[in-house]
Amino acid sequence: MTGRKLVADGELRPSASGDGGAEHPSGDLLPGKDPELLPTPSLSWERFEDFTERLLSAHRFCAEPLRHVVRVERWGRRGDNQDGIDFEGSLCDGASASWQCKRQDTLTPRQVRAAVKACTFQAEVHYLVFSGEASRNARNEMAKHPKWELLDRRGLSRLLNDLPLHKQRDVLDATWGAAFRKRFLEVPGEDAFLSLETFVADRRDPGTMLNDLGPHVGREAELQALSTALHRHGDWPAVVVVTGPGGRGKTRLLVEALIQFQEENRQVPVLCLSPGRGVDAAALAELPHTPAVVVIDDAHQEPAAIAPLLQYAREVDGTQLVLSSRPSGTDALRRRIINARYPLSRIATVEVGELKKSQARELVDSLTEDLGLAVAAREYFAGQAVHSPHVAVIAVGLIRRGELTTPVVVDIGLREQVLARYEELAAGEIDGVAAPTVRRLLAVYAALGPIDDEDLRPAFADFCGLTRTALLRLRQGLHDRGVLVTSSGLTRVVPDVLADDILEKEAAVGSDATNFAEELWNVFGGAHSQRLVIALGELDWRLARQGGPRVFDAVWEMVRSELRRADHAGLDSALGRLDGLAVTQPHALVAALEDIRARLDDTESTITPDPDADGDGDGSEDAPPSVADEYLQWWGRPANAETVRQRMPPLYGQCARSSPELLETVLDALWALRRSDVRPTHQYPGHAERVIVDRLANLEDLIDASFPERIVDRVRRWLAEPPDDADVTTPLFVLRPLLAKECERHQYVESSRQLTFTPLLVSASWARPIRDGIRALLLEQASGADVRRAATAVDLLGEALRPPMGRFGQEVGDEEVLAWEADDLATLDALKRAAEATRSPVVRRMIRRAIAWIAMGAPSLPVRHAALTLLTALDELEDDDVVELLLHPQNHGELLRRGVPVPTLDELRATEAARVEREPGVSDDQRAATLSARTSDRLERRKEAHDVLVEQVVRELVDHGDPSDVAAALDKICREIRRAIPDKPLSLWDVWRHLSTVRPDLVPGIVLAIAAGEPGPLDENLDQLLHAWVEVDETRAIAWLESLERQRAGVRSAVGNAFANYGWTDRGDTFVDLHRRGTQDPDPDVQNRFLAGSAQLLANNPPGTVADLLAANIAPSTASRVLELACRYDGASWGAQLHEADARAVLNLVEHAGWTDYTVQQLVSGIAKVHPRLVLDQLVPHQGRLTR
């Protein structure tokens, strides 16, 4: 229609229904003589407004030259003051417009006047939209008002008729339903073509498993290429083919591009062929015969079906066909298009490639943002999304529905959803090759992939009964279908779900194995043992989960045979590659690990391969190489027994997590490995202790609820065995994580490279039974005779008292802390009983130390009172003072409560109540000042108490009278401390200092007694006493030092330490000569201690001293220390003062020491200021390394 009006005037029959009457059923036409008109009287006023908005919005898809709506917006909200209109918008000629809806049975002239008067909105044209048929009187009244037009039921029907057919369907379906629409439009049957909105709505239905609700990630290049092909400028292509393997995201790409196109070209309808619908005369009749974009998704399924559409596109100018196809069907489509006489210049092809890994991660992260999936799960789905995004979309959908609860690789729901897209692989032949052969080849790729198959193609052909040519054609066909993909030269079956399904069906039929696994191993098990072991182990696991047969046993026996023949290098390499079996075959792997560990324990340094381990042959070198021999070549790198043992803990740990029933066996093995492993635990996540603590006993990550109780029981069994002094630690370390009151969950976000920590609080009621069992065990050990176990038990009981503090900014209130009150009181009772039962003063002072903070500041007053009572009782034991001083020498007098009465619980409560009452009236400045004064006073009193304690201890020691008794007493205490805490450094500085002041006469005798005794912890502080002797009686000391070479190594080391720590070389020629003798000591450790005492010699004579140090082959670390001492830790100043010859010598020593020490670097910078050429000459050989 042309002109100013959207509809023509005409007499329409009034509606029979009254205003506000009941609606008619949505699917029924209103009775009467005008069933061709829209049943708008059947709508409520709300639905009538919705219908009007829907119709006007669709009107923008009308073609020129018809005057039509191009924009419509609802004016305000329902119930607002709307200026007398319901909608405002624009027409195609630029005119502004408004629409006022009237859902009523009749429209009188008075109502027309009232509607016009009520409109205060400014527009160039106004429409009164009436649900019924307007009378002549109403139309005459409307004609009196310029810029106003009446749009009634008949006019609305004409507006609907103006729309393209697919838009008519959308409007009618949304308002009255599909059944009414089919009768009204007189188009029965299924719709051949859908509007883009309908097609998109189905793709975005959250109830559909494979939907497009996730973000559109990547595909920028493909989207740009498709948008360019759809752009209607210039010589645009008549046919666009979007090609890519199944599940790659072709349809999603089409949707994104077509939505963008439709927004920019509203007058050009986009029609999508219904899935599974053929193109016949009825379908062609639905097309608008005006310029349009016609979309056929999955066109490869029936290439012949596009022929009528190709003819239609030639006949209807402005028509563009958009076809999506898998690569395997693209050639057939192109042939059809060319045969329809379309030139190549009018055919565009857009290929959909793989996602980048970063894009795949972004997709998975956005899909799973609120699911809290583990990093490993997200990485798995990201790996699948690279080539098959639909797998990730389907899996996440199942997770959100709560339907994906089993491991991904065996989940039936996921398999059914994914495999439905690959029915052609099971349905028939591909490129002339029968389906069984196709699946056999895919099964080989599934087992071996990803693999560089170039050299294996003859073997693949023989294995599948194919000629080389047939194999290559089949391989290409599988690539075209997106089932085989090659990346970086490696070929694999995708997605993994499909690969797993094909391999399972080849390996087993129902409950029977097909021997396919053994055939694979016999043919490919030589060069590809590593991959096959893992793949077949996982295959066996998947089949077992589905009730299928075992297919791995025979293969595993061959592997076990080779493991028995392997040496250290072979075992080390093998264990580094069998981690997958810890998940799929934990029982078998644990049995193998136990066998390997037993062999390692039975040998001292090497394992000699057993030539008869496989049960046949005589081990002669003339025997031809077998598959097993080739397999053995896989395990190959230099190693020793320790490196093999260090491979085992992570494997053991994962086996227990995979099969919790293995926990006891795994714990026994891990404890056996831990007790001899001297490596620091924090540097090695695979350390046996870390595996237990982090993977098995971690309260945040318990794989099985029974683990804590079973772990405690296992520790109890280990403790029943006699302690072994050779053990690196005690078994009690296993209990520490089970005593935690708080923990955290770690999560790594790959897309943002962020490691997040979520703090968690442990429930006191849940943990109480576990902690009661641990407390009983720790009490027994803390009360026992083994001081090492007792000390560890006390440390753990102290750990059990530690309140939750809140991690990573988490706030922990008093309520959370007080929830542990009963538990803490039980722990304090255990410590009290241990203190009463133990005979070790070291254990008692450790108990005192463990409760000191609780006694002073526990939020729970009953806990504080119990701790204070125990602490005071321990402080009353004067015989423990020597231990207190030696155990905590740097404590500066943790104030003893000896003689101080313990306040009652009521007194503590009164004191706390008074403090709380004062608190609100104290300003921040006053609080800070009070705290500062208390801290200063406390530090002063601590120092005084420490000095008093030193005096008391020394007085008690010298009361023995005999130097040998003093030495014996200290030696006994120090040895007990060392047994209790093996890695604790001991310091007797305060004792030696005060003793040499009050009883210098005892010093020589004590030195002689220590020197005559067995090696022990007193050797570590002997240099301090030696220096005191030299200060008191140098002559007698020198006389004894003349026997240096006859002393044991520990004493000689102490003399060397005295030279380094006290600069003895400055005491004269006698000491210089003594130093020279020490630098020639045959013991390298003793020699380097003397060399460390060369600092003053270096400062006095750099060239000569450096020559002597280098001739003695001083250790680099010792050389660094000598340089630090020589420059007194001010390298820049000393270096700038050196003459050229001295500087050259010092730089030679720097070269030997290394350049990493900070003081050494400052020294070189000082030399560079005065002698830059010397430094440059020294640095030239390092230029390449420094540049790198």
Buried (B, 14 or more C-beta within 10 A) or exposed (E): BEEEBBBEBEEBBBBEBEBEBEEBEBBEBBEEEBEEBBBBBBBBBEBBBBBBBBBBBBBBBBBEEEBBBBBBEBBEEEEEEBBBBBBBBBBBEEBBBBBBBBBBBBBEBEBBBEBBEEBEBEBBBBBBBBBBBBBEEBBEBBEEBEEBBBBBBBBBBBBBEBBBBBBBBBBBBBBBEEEBBBBBBEBEEEBBBBBBBBBBEBBEEEEEBBBBEBEBBBBEEBBEBBBBBBEEEEEBBBBBBBBBBBBBBBBBBBBBBBBBBBEEBBBBBBBBBBEEBEBEEBBBEBBBEBBBBBBBBBBBBBBEBBBBBBEBBEEBEBBBBBBBBBBBBBBBBBEBBEEBEBEEEBBBBBBBBBBEBEBBBBBBBBBBEEEEBEEEBBBBBBBBBBBBBBBBBBBBBBBBEEBBEEEBBBBEBBBEBBBEBBEBBEEEBBBEBEBEBBBBBBBBBBBBBBBEBEEBBEBBBEBBBBEEEBBEBBBBBBBBBBBBBBEEEEBBBBBBBBBBBBBBBBBBEEEEBBEBBBBBBEBBBBBBBBBBBBBBBBBBBBBBBEEBBEBBBBBBEBBBBBBBBBBBBBBBBBBBBBBBBBBBBBEBBBBBBBEBBEBBEEEEEEBEEEEEBBEEEEEEEEEEEEBBEBBBEBBBEEBBBBBBBBBBBBBBBBBBBBBBEBBBBBBBBBBBBBBBBEBEBEEBEBBBBBBBBBBBBBBBBBBBEEBBEBBBEBBBEBBEEEBEEEEEBBBBBBBBBBBBBBBBEEBBBBBEEEEEEBBBBBEBEEBBEBBBBBBEBBBBBBBBEBBBBBBBBBBBBBBBBBBBEBBEEBEBEEEBBBBBBBBBBBBBBBBBEBBEBBEBBBBBBBBBBBBBBBBEEBBBBBBBBBBBBBBBBBBEBEEBBBBBBBBBBEBBBBBBBEEEEBBEBEEBBEEEEEEEEEEEEEEEEEEEEEEEEEEEEEEEEBEEBBBEBBEBBBEBBBEBEEBBBBBBBBBEBBBBBBBBBEEEEBBBEBBBBBBBEEBBEBBBBBBBBBBEBEEBBBBBBBBBBBBBBBEBBBEEBBEBBEEBEEBEBBBBBBBBBBBBBBBBBEBEEEBBEBBBBBBEBEEEEBBBBBBBBBBBBBBEBBBEBBBBBBEBEBBBEBBBBBBBBBBEEEBBEBBBEBEEEBBBBBBBBBBBBEBEBEBBBBBBBBBBEBBEEBBEEBBEEEEEEEEE
